Amino acid sequence: MKRFTIIALFVALSAAATLWAADSLAGRDIVDQGLKATLSGTLVEENGEWSLRTVGKTYAVHLGNYSILYPKGIGLKDGEQASVSGFLVGEDVSAISLASNGRTYTFREEDGTPLWAGRGNRRNAAGMNLDEKAGR
């Protein structure tokens, strides 16, 4: 009985860790793990976070540190139709570009490199393992 309890506890903790990890994906994690996709739907803004509601599913849209690229802001509006091209993992999309209401905003290169990252220490570089990031 004790063995069963330990196994059940381990399974429960693993499930909780998986759910936590899914909720804490950063844009670069989505780029590293995801596949390129283009989604179309309706923009939804809630507490400063953007989502895209498609037929049957809502995706969290990760735009990254866009204030560096667009210091005057991006003119998105809740309820607008939009098309997002980016990297998709589950219900998260890390945007390469977002087109809405005749405007297109670009956030990443096609390889996933964020446009706001600059040359610096390449901490935000996508598609690189840790040795490459460290310059080894």
MARLUMGU-283964 format. One record per residue: residue number from 1; residue in one letter; x, y, z of N, C-alpha, C, CB in turn. Coordinates in steps of 0.2 Angstrom, whole numbers, plus 5000, padded with zeros to 4 digits. Atoms other than C-alpha are relative to their C-alpha. Glycine has a CB too. Layout:
BEGIN
ZAPA    n  res  n_east  n_north  n_up  ca_east  ca_north  ca_up  c_east  c_north  c_up  cb_east  cb_north  cb_up
ZAPA  NUM    A       X        Y     Z        X         Y      Z       X        Y     Z        X         Y      Z
...
This chain:
BEGIN
ZAPA    n  res  n_east  n_north  n_up  ca_east  ca_north  ca_up  c_east  c_north  c_up  cb_east  cb_north  cb_up
ZAPA    1    M    5004     4994  5000     5000      5000   5000    5004     5006  5000     4995      5000   5006
ZAPA    2    K    4996     4994  5000     5014      5012   5004    5003     5001  4993     5006      4999   5006
ZAPA    3    R    4997     4999  5007     5022      5009   4987    4995     5003  4995     5002      4993   4997
ZAPA    4    F    5005     4997  5005     5006      5013   4978    4999     5007  5002     4993      4996   5001
ZAPA    5    T    5001     4993  4998     5004      5029   4988    5006     5004  4997     5000      5001   5008
ZAPA    6    I    4994     4997  5003     5022      5034   4983    4999     5001  4993     5006      4997   5002
ZAPA    7    I    5001     5000  5007     5018      5030   4965    4995     5005  4998     4999      4993   4997
ZAPA    8    A    5005     4995  5001     5002      5040   4965    5002     5007  5001     4994      4998   5005
ZAPA    9    L    4998     4993  4999     5010      5055   4973    5005     5002  4995     5004      5000   5007
ZAPA   10    F    4996     4999  5005     5024      5054   4960    4996     5002  4994     5005      4995   4999
ZAPA   11    V    5004     4998  5006     5011      5054   4946    4997     5007  5000     4995      4994   4999
ZAPA   12    A    5003     4994  4999     5002      5068   4953    5005     5006  5000     4996      5000   5007
ZAPA   13    L    4995     4995  5001     5017      5079   4955    5003     5001  4993     5006      4998   5005
ZAPA   14    S    4998     4999  5007     5023      5075   4937    4994     5004  4996     5001      4993   4998
ZAPA   15    A    5005     4997  5003     5006      5080   4931    5000     5008  5002     4993      4997   5002
ZAPA   16    A    5000     4993  4998     5006      5096   4941    5006     5004  4997     5001      5001   5008
ZAPA   17    A    4994     4997  5003     5024      5100   4935    4999     5001  4992     5006      4996   5001
ZAPA   18    T    5001     5000  5007     5019      5097   4917    4995     5006  4998     4997      4994   4997
ZAPA   19    L    5005     4995  5000     5004      5109   4919    5003     5007  5001     4994      4999   5004
ZAPA   20    W    4996     4994  4998     5015      5122   4927    5005     5002  4994     5004      5000   5006
ZAPA   21    A    4995     4998  5006     5028      5121   4913    4996     5003  4994     5004      4994   4998
ZAPA   22    A    5004     4998  5005     5015      5123   4900    4997     5007  5001     4994      4995   4999
ZAPA   23    D    5003     4993  4999     5008      5139   4908    5006     5005  5000     4997      5000   5007
ZAPA   24    S    4994     4996  4999     5026      5146   4910    5004     5000  4994     5004      4998   5006
ZAPA   25    L    4996     5000  5006     5032      5144   4892    5002     5007  4998     4997      4997   4994
ZAPA   26    A    4998     4994  5003     5042      5159   4886    5000     5000  4992     5007      5003   5003
ZAPA   27    G    5000     5000  5007     5042      5165   4868    5006     4996  4997     5001      5007   4997
ZAPA   28    R    4995     5004  5003     5059      5157   4865    4999     4993  5001     5007      5003   5003
ZAPA   29    D    5001     5007  4999     5054      5141   4872    4995     4997  4995     4997      4998   5007
ZAPA   30    I    5005     5001  5005     5039      5141   4860    5004     4999  4993     4994      5005   5000
ZAPA   31    V    4996     5000  5006     5051      5145   4846    5004     4993  4999     5005      5006   4999
ZAPA   32    D    4996     5005  5000     5063      5131   4851    4996     4993  4999     5004      4999   5006
ZAPA   33    Q    5004     5006  5000     5049      5118   4853    4995     4999  4994     4997      4999   5007
ZAPA   34    G    5006     5000  5005     5036      5123   4840    5001     4999  4993     4997      5007   5001
ZAPA   35    L    5000     5000  5008     5032      5122   4822    4997     5006  4997     4996      4993   4998
ZAPA   36    K    5003     4994  5004     5028      5136   4810    4993     4999  4998     5004      5002   4994
ZAPA   37    A    5007     5000  5001     5010      5140   4808    4997     5007  4998     4996      4996   5005
ZAPA   38    T    5004     4994  5001     4998      5153   4802    4993     4999  5002     5001      5003   4993
ZAPA   39    L    5007     5000  4997     4982      5156   4812    4996     5006  4998     5000      4999   5007
ZAPA   40    S    5005     4995  5001     4967      5167   4808    4994     5000  5005     4998      5001   4993
ZAPA   41    G    5005     5000  4995     4954      5173   4820    4999     5007  5002     5001      4995   5005
ZAPA   42    T    5002     4993  4997     4948      5187   4831    5005     5001  5006     4993      5000   5003
ZAPA   43    L    4996     4998  4995     4959      5196   4843    4996     5001  5007     5004      5007   4999
ZAPA   44    V    5003     5000  4993     4955      5195   4862    5005     5003  5004     4997      4994   5002
ZAPA   45    E    4996     4997  4996     4963      5207   4874    4997     4999  5007     5001      5007   4999
ZAPA   46    E    5002     5001  4993     4962      5203   4893    5006     5001  5004     4997      4993   5001
ZAPA   47    N    4994     4998  4995     4973      5212   4906    5006     5001  4997     5000      4995   5006
ZAPA   48    G    4993     4999  5004     4986      5217   4893    5003     4994  4996     5005      5003   5005
ZAPA   49    E    4997     5006  5004     4988      5200   4886    4995     4999  4994     5000      4993   5005
ZAPA   50    W    5003     5002  5006     4983      5195   4868    4999     4993  4999     5003      5004   4994
ZAPA   51    S    5002     5006  5002     4974      5180   4862    4997     5000  4993     4996      4996   5005
ZAPA   52    L    5003     5001  5007     4968      5174   4845    4995     4995  5001     5005      4999   4994
ZAPA   53    R    5005     5004  5000     4951      5166   4845    4998     4997  4993     4993      5003   5003
ZAPA   54    T    5002     5003  5007     4949      5154   4830    4994     4996  5001     5006      4996   4998
ZAPA   55    V    5006     5005  4999     4935      5142   4826    5002     4994  5004     4998      4998   4993
ZAPA   56    G    4998     5006  4996     4936      5130   4840    5005     5000  5005     5001      4994   4996
ZAPA   57    K    4995     4999  4995     4951      5136   4850    5003     5007  5001     5006      4995   4997
ZAPA   58    T    4997     4993  4998     4959      5151   4858    5008     4999  5001     4996      5004   5006
ZAPA   59    Y    4993     5001  4999     4978      5153   4857    5003     5007  5004     5003      5000   4993
ZAPA   60    A    4996     4995  4997     4989      5164   4868    5005     5002  4995     5003      4998   5007
ZAPA   61    V    4995     4997  5005     4999      5176   4857    5006     5003  5004     4996      5005   4995
ZAPA   62    H    4994     4998  4997     5017      5179   4863    5003     5005  4995     5005      4995   5002
ZAPA   63    L    4997     4995  5005     5023      5196   4855    5007     5002  5002     4995      5006   5000
ZAPA   64    G    4994     4999  4998     5038      5197   4865    5001     5008  5003     5005      4999   4995
ZAPA   65    N    4999     4993  4998     5046      5214   4870    4999     5005  4994     5008      5000   5003
ZAPA   66    Y    5001     4996  5006     5038      5224   4856    5001     5007  5001     4993      4998   4998
ZAPA   67    S    5000     4993  4999     5039      5240   4865    5007     5003  4997     4999      5002   5007
ZAPA   68    I    4994     4997  5003     5057      5242   4859    4999     5001  4992     5006      4995   5001
ZAPA   69    L    5001     4999  5007     5052      5239   4841    4994     5005  4998     4997      4993   4997
ZAPA   70    Y    5005     4996  5001     5036      5249   4842    4999     5005  5006     4993      4996   4998
ZAPA   71    P    5000     4996  4994     5039      5263   4855    4993     5003  5001     5005      5004   5001
ZAPA   72    K    5007     4997  5000     5022      5271   4851    4995     4995  5001     4999      5004   4994
ZAPA   73    G    5005     5005  4999     5013      5255   4854    4998     4997  4993     4994      5003   5004
ZAPA   74    I    5003     5003  5006     5004      5243   4842    4993     5001  5001     5002      4992   5000
ZAPA   75    G    5007     4998  5000     4987      5248   4837    4995     4994  5000     4998      5005   4995
ZAPA   76    L    5005     5005  5001     4978      5232   4840    4994     5001  5004     5003      4993   5003
ZAPA   77    K    5006     4999  4996     4960      5232   4846    4996     4993  5001     4995      5005   4996
ZAPA   78    D    5004     5006  4999     4950      5219   4854    4994     4999  4995     4997      5000   5008
ZAPA   79    G    5005     5001  5005     4938      5211   4842    5002     5000  4993     4994      5004   5001
ZAPA   80    E    4998     5000  5007     4948      5214   4826    5002     4993  4998     5006      5005   5000
ZAPA   81    Q    4998     5006  5003     4951      5200   4814    5008     5001  4999     4996      4999   4993
ZAPA   82    A    4993     5000  5000     4969      5195   4813    5003     4994  4997     5004      5002   5007
ZAPA   83    S    4996     5006  5003     4982      5183   4805    5006     5000  5004     5000      5000   4993
ZAPA   84    V    4993     5001  4996     4997      5177   4816    5004     4995  4997     4998      4999   5007
ZAPA   85    S    4995     5005  5003     5012      5169   4808    5005     4999  5006     5003      5001   4993
ZAPA   86    G    4995     5001  4995     5023      5161   4821    5002     4992  5001     4998      5003   5006
ZAPA   87    F    4998     5006  4997     5029      5146   4831    4994     4997  5004     5007      4999   5003
ZAPA   88    L    5006     5002  4996     5015      5135   4838    5002     4994  5005     4994      4998   4995
ZAPA   89    V    4999     5005  4995     5016      5124   4854    4993     5000  5004     5006      5000   5004
ZAPA   90    G    5006     5000  4997     4999      5118   4860    4995     5006  4999     5001      4999   5008
ZAPA   91    E    5005     4994  5001     4988      5134   4863    5004     5006  5001     4995      4999   5005
ZAPA   92    D    4996     4994  4999     5003      5146   4863    5003     5001  4993     5006      4999   5005
ZAPA   93    V    4996     4998  5007     5010      5155   4847    5004     5006  5002     4995      5001   4995
ZAPA   94    S    4995     4995  5000     5026      5165   4847    5000     5003  4994     5007      4997   5003
ZAPA   95    A    5001     4997  5006     5023      5178   4834    5006     5002  4996     4995      5006   5001
ZAPA   96    I    4995     4997  5005     5034      5181   4819    4997     5007  4998     5002      4995   4994
ZAPA   97    S    5004     4994  5003     5021      5193   4812    4993     5000  5002     5001      5002   4993
ZAPA   98    L    5007     4999  4998     5004      5199   4816    4997     5005  4995     4998      5001   5007
ZAPA   99    A    5004     4995  5004     4992      5207   4803    4993     5001  5002     5001      4997   4992
ZAPA  100    S    5007     4998  4998     4976      5216   4807    4999     5007  4998     5000      4999   5008
ZAPA  101    N    5003     4994  5002     4966      5230   4800    5005     5004  4995     4999      5004   5006
ZAPA  102    G    4996     4997  5005     4978      5233   4786    5007     5002  5002     4997      5007   4997
ZAPA  103    R    4993     4999  4997     4994      5234   4797    5003     4993  5001     4999      5004   5006
ZAPA  104    T    4997     5006  4998     5007      5221   4799    5006     5002  5005     5003      4996   4993
ZAPA  105    Y    4994     4999  4995     5019      5220   4814    5004     4994  5000     4996      5002   5007
ZAPA  106    T    4996     5005  5000     5034      5210   4814    5004     5000  5006     5005      5001   4994
ZAPA  107    F    4997     5001  4993     5042      5203   4830    5006     4996  5000     4995      4997   5005
ZAPA  108    R    4995     5005  5000     5054      5189   4825    5002     4999  4993     4998      4994   5003
ZAPA  109    E    4997     5002  5007     5065      5184   4810    4996     4993  4999     5008      4999   5000
ZAPA  110    E    5003     5007  5002     5059      5168   4801    5003     4994  5004     5000      4999   4992
ZAPA  111    D    4997     5005  4996     5071      5158   4811    4999     5000  5007     5008      5000   4999
ZAPA  112    G    5002     4999  4993     5064      5164   4827    5003     5005  5004     5000      4993   5003
ZAPA  113    T    4996     4995  4996     5077      5177   4832    4996     5006  5001     5006      5001   4996
ZAPA  114    P    5004     4994  4998     5068      5191   4841    5003     5006  4997     4999      5001   5007
ZAPA  115    L    4997     4994  5003     5070      5208   4832    5003     5005  5005     4995      5003   4996
ZAPA  116    W    4998     4995  4994     5072      5217   4849    5007     4997  5003     4995      5000   5005
ZAPA  117    A    4994     5002  4997     5087      5206   4854    5006     5003  4999     5000      4992   4999
ZAPA  118    G    4993     4997  5002     5101      5215   4845    5005     4995  5000     5001      5005   5005
ZAPA  119    R    4994     5005  5000     5118      5207   4845    5002     4998  5007     5006      5004   4996
ZAPA  120    G    4999     5001  4993     5122      5208   4864    5003     4993  5001     4994      5001   5003
ZAPA  121    N    4997     5007  4998     5125      5191   4873    4995     4995  4997     4999      5000   5007
ZAPA  122    R    5004     5004  5004     5112      5183   4862    4996     4995  5005     5004      4995   4996
ZAPA  123    R    5004     5004  4995     5102      5177   4878    4994     4998  4997     5000      5004   5006
ZAPA  124    N    5007     5002  5003     5086      5177   4868    5000     4997  4993     4996      5007   4999
ZAPA  125    A    4999     5003  5006     5093      5169   4853    4996     4993  4999     5007      4999   4998
ZAPA  126    A    5004     5006  5001     5081      5155   4846    5004     4995  4997     4994      5001   4997
ZAPA  127    G    4997     5006  5005     5086      5138   4839    5008     4999  5002     5000      5002   4993
ZAPA  128    M    4993     5002  4999     5103      5137   4848    5000     4997  5007     5004      5007   5001
ZAPA  129    N    4999     5004  4993     5109      5125   4862    5004     5005  5004     5003      4993   4999
ZAPA  130    L    4996     4996  4995     5117      5132   4878    5007     5001  4998     4999      4997   5007
ZAPA  131    D    4993     4999  5001     5134      5129   4872    5001     5005  4994     5003      4993   4997
ZAPA  132    E    5000     4995  5005     5131      5139   4856    4999     5007  5003     4995      4999   4994
ZAPA  133    K    5001     4994  4997     5124      5153   4867    5006     5003  5004     4994      5000   5004
ZAPA  134    A    4994     4998  4996     5139      5153   4878    5006     5001  4995     5001      4995   5005
ZAPA  135    G    4995     4999  5005     5150      5154   4862    5006     4994  5000     5004      5006   5002
ZAPA  136    R    4995     5006  5000     5158      5137   4865    4999     4996  4994     4999      4996   5006
